[in-house]
Amino acid sequence: MNAEKSGSRQNLPRARSRIPGAGHPVSGQIVAAARRNFFANGFRRVTMDDLAQDLGISKKTLYEHFPSKTALVEAAILDKFRGIDAEMERITSECSSDFAGTLHRLLAYIQQQTEEIQPPFLRDLRRQPEIFHHVENSRRELVQRYFGKLIYEGRKAGIIREDVPAELITEIILGALEKIINPTKMAELEITPKAGYSALIAVILEGVITEKGRSKL
């Protein structure tokens, strides 16, 4: 069963009420199973019957919590972004005075999260540009918020160059991510999200870190 098109959507991290039955224990179990199956095998290949069987519930019960497969795909993506948002907030808040430590923790966390996304899911995203568009918007929001905060703190600590505007650094990171970390380009380059993120961030930050910063990283 292919993912159906739905109506207009908000950016995923901010769409707090988009998971039907949010807070219901069964809904949480369904979303967890959807994440496990969709991200590993793609959402086109995994059917609602597969999910119901995996959960040990009827398909009718599944549809009582999620009206369509598209709604469940979006709920799984939203659940991931909400978790990323919360963890990045924790990392940047706890380590705000330690630029190097915060950067290393953020990059390690991002790499860990990208490992959950396997090629079949990326291929399906390539065929669903509307969903991927909202994934990109959500990623943009998170990068602007947390890398922008990190760059600001790094500048105060004398680690990030003063002659390059912080907003420009953030936009360069975003532009590179949008150009490279997308299903089509990653397939063309034969790279994983983890490898792509690591290379891009390393190359970009290498150019904006001061000599003082290099000695600390």
C-alpha positions as YAML, in Angstrom:
chain: A
units: angstrom
residues:
- id: 1
  name: MET
  ca: [0.00, 0.00, 0.00]
- id: 2
  name: ASN
  ca: [1.63, 3.23, -1.14]
- id: 3
  name: ALA
  ca: [1.70, 6.38, 0.95]
- id: 4
  name: GLU
  ca: [-1.32, 8.51, 0.08]
- id: 5
  name: LYS
  ca: [-1.10, 12.25, -0.39]
- id: 6
  name: SER
  ca: [-2.49, 14.37, 2.38]
- id: 7
  name: GLY
  ca: [-3.42, 18.02, 2.76]
- id: 8
  name: SER
  ca: [-1.26, 20.95, 3.73]
- id: 9
  name: ARG
  ca: [1.29, 20.30, 6.47]
- id: 10
  name: GLN
  ca: [3.25, 22.32, 8.97]
- id: 11
  name: ASN
  ca: [6.98, 21.86, 9.48]
- id: 12
  name: LEU
  ca: [7.37, 18.60, 11.33]
- id: 13
  name: PRO
  ca: [9.14, 19.61, 14.57]
- id: 14
  name: ARG
  ca: [6.53, 22.27, 15.32]
- id: 15
  name: ALA
  ca: [3.50, 20.14, 14.41]
- id: 16
  name: ARG
  ca: [2.93, 19.02, 17.99]
- id: 17
  name: SER
  ca: [-0.66, 17.84, 17.45]
- id: 18
  name: ARG
  ca: [-0.17, 15.94, 14.22]
- id: 19
  name: ILE
  ca: [0.13, 12.47, 15.77]
- id: 20
  name: PRO
  ca: [-3.43, 11.12, 16.09]
- id: 21
  name: GLY
  ca: [-4.10, 9.97, 19.64]
- id: 22
  name: ALA
  ca: [-0.81, 11.45, 20.86]
- id: 23
  name: GLY
  ca: [-0.07, 10.19, 24.36]
- id: 24
  name: HIS
  ca: [-2.13, 7.01, 23.93]
- id: 25
  name: PRO
  ca: [0.07, 3.98, 24.72]
- id: 26
  name: VAL
  ca: [-1.13, 2.04, 21.66]
- id: 27
  name: SER
  ca: [-0.39, 5.01, 19.39]
- id: 28
  name: GLY
  ca: [3.11, 5.16, 20.83]
- id: 29
  name: GLN
  ca: [3.65, 1.47, 20.15]
- id: 30
  name: ILE
  ca: [2.37, 1.87, 16.60]
- id: 31
  name: VAL
  ca: [4.70, 4.81, 15.91]
- id: 32
  name: ALA
  ca: [7.66, 2.90, 17.34]
- id: 33
  name: ALA
  ca: [6.90, -0.08, 15.09]
- id: 34
  name: ALA
  ca: [6.43, 2.24, 12.09]
- id: 35
  name: ARG
  ca: [9.80, 3.87, 12.71]
- id: 36
  name: ARG
  ca: [11.53, 0.51, 13.01]
- id: 37
  name: ASN
  ca: [9.96, -0.88, 9.84]
- id: 38
  name: PHE
  ca: [9.74, 2.22, 7.63]
- id: 39
  name: PHE
  ca: [13.25, 3.52, 8.30]
- id: 40
  name: ALA
  ca: [14.82, 0.10, 7.73]
- id: 41
  name: ASN
  ca: [12.73, -1.18, 4.82]
- id: 42
  name: GLY
  ca: [11.08, 1.88, 3.27]
- id: 43
  name: PHE
  ca: [7.45, 2.89, 3.63]
- id: 44
  name: ARG
  ca: [6.35, 1.65, 0.22]
- id: 45
  name: ARG
  ca: [7.40, -1.91, 0.89]
- id: 46
  name: VAL
  ca: [5.90, -2.11, 4.40]
- id: 47
  name: THR
  ca: [2.12, -2.47, 4.40]
- id: 48
  name: MET
  ca: [-0.40, -1.68, 7.10]
- id: 49
  name: ASP
  ca: [-1.00, -5.46, 7.27]
- id: 50
  name: ASP
  ca: [2.71, -5.95, 8.00]
- id: 51
  name: LEU
  ca: [2.59, -3.42, 10.81]
- id: 52
  name: ALA
  ca: [-0.59, -4.87, 12.32]
- id: 53
  name: GLN
  ca: [0.98, -8.34, 12.28]
- id: 54
  name: ASP
  ca: [4.20, -7.03, 13.82]
- id: 55
  name: LEU
  ca: [2.22, -5.35, 16.61]
- id: 56
  name: GLY
  ca: [-0.17, -8.24, 17.13]
- id: 57
  name: ILE
  ca: [-3.23, -6.06, 16.55]
- id: 58
  name: SER
  ca: [-5.91, -5.94, 13.88]
- id: 59
  name: LYS
  ca: [-5.62, -3.63, 10.90]
- id: 60
  name: LYS
  ca: [-8.92, -2.09, 12.04]
- id: 61
  name: THR
  ca: [-7.29, -1.08, 15.33]
- id: 62
  name: LEU
  ca: [-4.35, 0.35, 13.41]
- id: 63
  name: TYR
  ca: [-6.66, 2.54, 11.33]
- id: 64
  name: GLU
  ca: [-8.51, 3.66, 14.44]
- id: 65
  name: HIS
  ca: [-5.31, 5.33, 15.57]
- id: 66
  name: PHE
  ca: [-3.98, 6.42, 12.17]
- id: 67
  name: PRO
  ca: [-6.43, 7.16, 9.33]
- id: 68
  name: SER
  ca: [-3.93, 6.44, 6.54]
- id: 69
  name: LYS
  ca: [-0.47, 5.12, 5.85]
- id: 70
  name: THR
  ca: [0.63, 8.65, 4.99]
- id: 71
  name: ALA
  ca: [-0.45, 9.83, 8.44]
- id: 72
  name: LEU
  ca: [1.63, 7.06, 9.99]
- id: 73
  name: VAL
  ca: [4.68, 7.88, 7.86]
- id: 74
  name: GLU
  ca: [4.43, 11.50, 8.94]
- id: 75
  name: ALA
  ca: [3.93, 10.48, 12.58]
- id: 76
  name: ALA
  ca: [7.10, 8.34, 12.45]
- id: 77
  name: ILE
  ca: [9.11, 11.21, 10.96]
- id: 78
  name: LEU
  ca: [7.66, 13.69, 13.45]
- id: 79
  name: ASP
  ca: [8.49, 11.37, 16.33]
- id: 80
  name: LYS
  ca: [12.11, 11.22, 15.18]
- id: 81
  name: PHE
  ca: [12.38, 15.00, 14.82]
- id: 82
  name: ARG
  ca: [10.83, 15.60, 18.22]
- id: 83
  name: GLY
  ca: [13.42, 13.33, 19.79]
- id: 84
  name: ILE
  ca: [16.25, 15.06, 17.91]
- id: 85
  name: ASP
  ca: [14.93, 18.48, 18.92]
- id: 86
  name: ALA
  ca: [14.80, 17.53, 22.61]
- id: 87
  name: GLU
  ca: [18.27, 15.94, 22.63]
- id: 88
  name: MET
  ca: [19.94, 18.80, 20.74]
- id: 89
  name: GLU
  ca: [18.35, 21.23, 23.19]
- id: 90
  name: ARG
  ca: [19.77, 19.22, 26.08]
- id: 91
  name: ILE
  ca: [23.26, 19.02, 24.53]
- id: 92
  name: THR
  ca: [23.52, 22.73, 23.71]
- id: 93
  name: SER
  ca: [22.09, 23.79, 27.08]
- id: 94
  name: GLU
  ca: [24.32, 21.58, 29.22]
- id: 95
  name: CYS
  ca: [27.51, 22.38, 27.31]
- id: 96
  name: SER
  ca: [26.92, 25.98, 26.21]
- id: 97
  name: SER
  ca: [30.27, 27.18, 27.63]
- id: 98
  name: ASP
  ca: [32.28, 24.35, 26.00]
- id: 99
  name: PHE
  ca: [32.25, 24.87, 22.23]
- id: 100
  name: ALA
  ca: [34.49, 21.93, 21.37]
- id: 101
  name: GLY
  ca: [32.67, 19.52, 23.66]
- id: 102
  name: THR
  ca: [29.26, 20.65, 22.45]
- id: 103
  name: LEU
  ca: [30.31, 20.37, 18.80]
- id: 104
  name: HIS
  ca: [31.64, 16.85, 19.29]
- id: 105
  name: ARG
  ca: [28.50, 15.77, 21.14]
- id: 106
  name: LEU
  ca: [26.22, 17.27, 18.51]
- id: 107
  name: LEU
  ca: [28.08, 15.62, 15.64]
- id: 108
  name: ALA
  ca: [28.19, 12.26, 17.42]
- id: 109
  name: TYR
  ca: [24.46, 12.49, 18.09]
- id: 110
  name: ILE
  ca: [23.63, 13.45, 14.49]
- id: 111
  name: GLN
  ca: [25.71, 10.57, 13.17]
- id: 112
  name: GLN
  ca: [23.96, 8.20, 15.55]
- id: 113
  name: GLN
  ca: [20.55, 9.39, 14.37]
- id: 114
  name: THR
  ca: [21.40, 9.09, 10.68]
- id: 115
  name: GLU
  ca: [22.28, 5.43, 11.16]
- id: 116
  name: GLU
  ca: [18.59, 4.69, 11.69]
- id: 117
  name: ILE
  ca: [17.75, 5.82, 8.14]
- id: 118
  name: GLN
  ca: [18.51, 3.11, 5.59]
- id: 119
  name: PRO
  ca: [18.66, 3.36, 1.74]
- id: 120
  name: PRO
  ca: [15.14, 1.94, 1.09]
- id: 121
  name: PHE
  ca: [13.58, 4.78, 3.11]
- id: 122
  name: LEU
  ca: [15.67, 7.35, 1.23]
- id: 123
  name: ARG
  ca: [14.57, 5.88, -2.10]
- id: 124
  name: ASP
  ca: [10.95, 6.18, -1.05]
- id: 125
  name: LEU
  ca: [11.47, 9.80, 0.00]
- id: 126
  name: ARG
  ca: [12.83, 10.52, -3.47]
- id: 127
  name: ARG
  ca: [9.46, 9.40, -4.87]
- id: 128
  name: GLN
  ca: [7.52, 11.51, -2.37]
- id: 129
  name: PRO
  ca: [8.92, 15.05, -2.82]
- id: 130
  name: GLU
  ca: [6.12, 16.61, -0.77]
- id: 131
  name: ILE
  ca: [7.10, 14.62, 2.31]
- id: 132
  name: PHE
  ca: [10.80, 15.22, 1.73]
- id: 133
  name: HIS
  ca: [10.16, 18.95, 1.36]
- id: 134
  name: HIS
  ca: [8.79, 19.02, 4.89]
- id: 135
  name: VAL
  ca: [11.68, 16.90, 6.14]
- id: 136
  name: GLU
  ca: [14.05, 19.50, 4.68]
- id: 137
  name: ASN
  ca: [12.12, 22.35, 6.32]
- id: 138
  name: SER
  ca: [12.31, 20.58, 9.66]
- id: 139
  name: ARG
  ca: [16.02, 19.97, 9.26]
- id: 140
  name: ARG
  ca: [16.53, 23.64, 8.36]
- id: 141
  name: GLU
  ca: [14.76, 24.74, 11.51]
- id: 142
  name: LEU
  ca: [16.90, 22.50, 13.72]
- id: 143
  name: VAL
  ca: [20.18, 23.53, 12.07]
- id: 144
  name: GLN
  ca: [19.33, 27.22, 12.33]
- id: 145
  name: ARG
  ca: [18.38, 26.88, 15.98]
- id: 146
  name: TYR
  ca: [21.14, 24.70, 17.34]
- id: 147
  name: PHE
  ca: [24.10, 25.25, 15.04]
- id: 148
  name: GLY
  ca: [23.29, 28.96, 15.05]
- id: 149
  name: LYS
  ca: [23.42, 28.87, 18.85]
- id: 150
  name: LEU
  ca: [26.68, 26.90, 18.79]
- id: 151
  name: ILE
  ca: [28.34, 29.27, 16.33]
- id: 152
  name: TYR
  ca: [27.31, 32.25, 18.46]
- id: 153
  name: GLU
  ca: [28.86, 30.64, 21.55]
- id: 154
  name: GLY
  ca: [31.98, 29.73, 19.58]
- id: 155
  name: ARG
  ca: [32.40, 33.31, 18.47]
- id: 156
  name: LYS
  ca: [32.16, 34.55, 22.06]
- id: 157
  name: ALA
  ca: [34.86, 32.05, 23.02]
- id: 158
  name: GLY
  ca: [37.15, 33.23, 20.20]
- id: 159
  name: ILE
  ca: [36.92, 29.91, 18.36]
- id: 160
  name: ILE
  ca: [34.82, 31.04, 15.37]
- id: 161
  name: ARG
  ca: [36.17, 33.78, 13.12]
- id: 162
  name: GLU
  ca: [34.74, 37.26, 13.59]
- id: 163
  name: ASP
  ca: [35.06, 38.26, 9.92]
- id: 164
  name: VAL
  ca: [32.44, 35.75, 8.72]
- id: 165
  name: PRO
  ca: [28.86, 36.54, 9.83]
- id: 166
  name: ALA
  ca: [27.35, 33.80, 12.01]
- id: 167
  name: GLU
  ca: [24.16, 33.84, 9.91]
- id: 168
  name: LEU
  ca: [26.22, 33.27, 6.76]
- id: 169
  name: ILE
  ca: [28.01, 30.28, 8.31]
- id: 170
  name: THR
  ca: [24.66, 28.75, 9.24]
- id: 171
  name: GLU
  ca: [23.28, 29.33, 5.74]
- id: 172
  name: ILE
  ca: [26.38, 27.75, 4.17]
- id: 173
  name: ILE
  ca: [25.89, 24.66, 6.34]
- id: 174
  name: LEU
  ca: [22.21, 24.55, 5.37]
- id: 175
  name: GLY
  ca: [22.92, 25.04, 1.69]
- id: 176
  name: ALA
  ca: [25.48, 22.24, 1.68]
- id: 177
  name: LEU
  ca: [23.16, 19.90, 3.57]
- id: 178
  name: GLU
  ca: [20.28, 20.58, 1.19]
- id: 179
  name: LYS
  ca: [22.51, 20.10, -1.85]
- id: 180
  name: ILE
  ca: [24.21, 16.91, -0.69]
- id: 181
  name: ILE
  ca: [22.04, 15.25, 2.00]
- id: 182
  name: ASN
  ca: [19.07, 14.46, -0.16]
- id: 183
  name: PRO
  ca: [18.00, 11.08, -1.58]
- id: 184
  name: THR
  ca: [18.92, 11.80, -5.20]
- id: 185
  name: LYS
  ca: [22.39, 13.20, -4.58]
- id: 186
  name: MET
  ca: [23.33, 10.60, -1.96]
- id: 187
  name: ALA
  ca: [22.34, 7.83, -4.35]
- id: 188
  name: GLU
  ca: [24.40, 9.48, -7.11]
- id: 189
  name: LEU
  ca: [27.45, 9.86, -4.86]
- id: 190
  name: GLU
  ca: [26.90, 6.48, -3.21]
- id: 191
  name: ILE
  ca: [27.28, 7.89, 0.30]
- id: 192
  name: THR
  ca: [25.33, 7.39, 3.50]
- id: 193
  name: PRO
  ca: [23.76, 10.25, 5.49]
- id: 194
  name: LYS
  ca: [26.34, 9.63, 8.24]
- id: 195
  name: ALA
  ca: [29.28, 10.00, 5.86]
- id: 196
  name: GLY
  ca: [27.75, 13.03, 4.18]
- id: 197
  name: TYR
  ca: [27.08, 14.89, 7.42]
- id: 198
  name: SER
  ca: [30.56, 14.18, 8.78]
- id: 199
  name: ALA
  ca: [32.34, 15.38, 5.64]
- id: 200
  name: LEU
  ca: [30.26, 18.52, 5.17]
- id: 201
  name: ILE
  ca: [30.48, 19.75, 8.73]
- id: 202
  name: ALA
  ca: [34.22, 19.01, 8.91]
- id: 203
  name: VAL
  ca: [34.96, 20.87, 5.65]
- id: 204
  name: ILE
  ca: [32.79, 23.88, 6.47]
- id: 205
  name: LEU
  ca: [33.92, 24.34, 10.06]
- id: 206
  name: GLU
  ca: [37.56, 23.92, 9.05]
- id: 207
  name: GLY
  ca: [37.30, 27.22, 7.20]
- id: 208
  name: VAL
  ca: [35.72, 29.29, 9.98]
- id: 209
  name: ILE
  ca: [37.63, 28.13, 13.05]
- id: 210
  name: THR
  ca: [40.39, 30.38, 14.41]
- id: 211
  name: GLU
  ca: [43.91, 29.24, 15.28]
- id: 212
  name: LYS
  ca: [42.87, 29.30, 18.92]
- id: 213
  name: GLY
  ca: [39.94, 27.08, 18.05]
- id: 214
  name: ARG
  ca: [42.08, 24.57, 16.16]
- id: 215
  name: SER
  ca: [44.22, 24.02, 19.23]
- id: 216
  name: LYS
  ca: [41.11, 23.15, 21.24]
- id: 217
  name: LEU
  ca: [39.37, 20.81, 18.81]
...
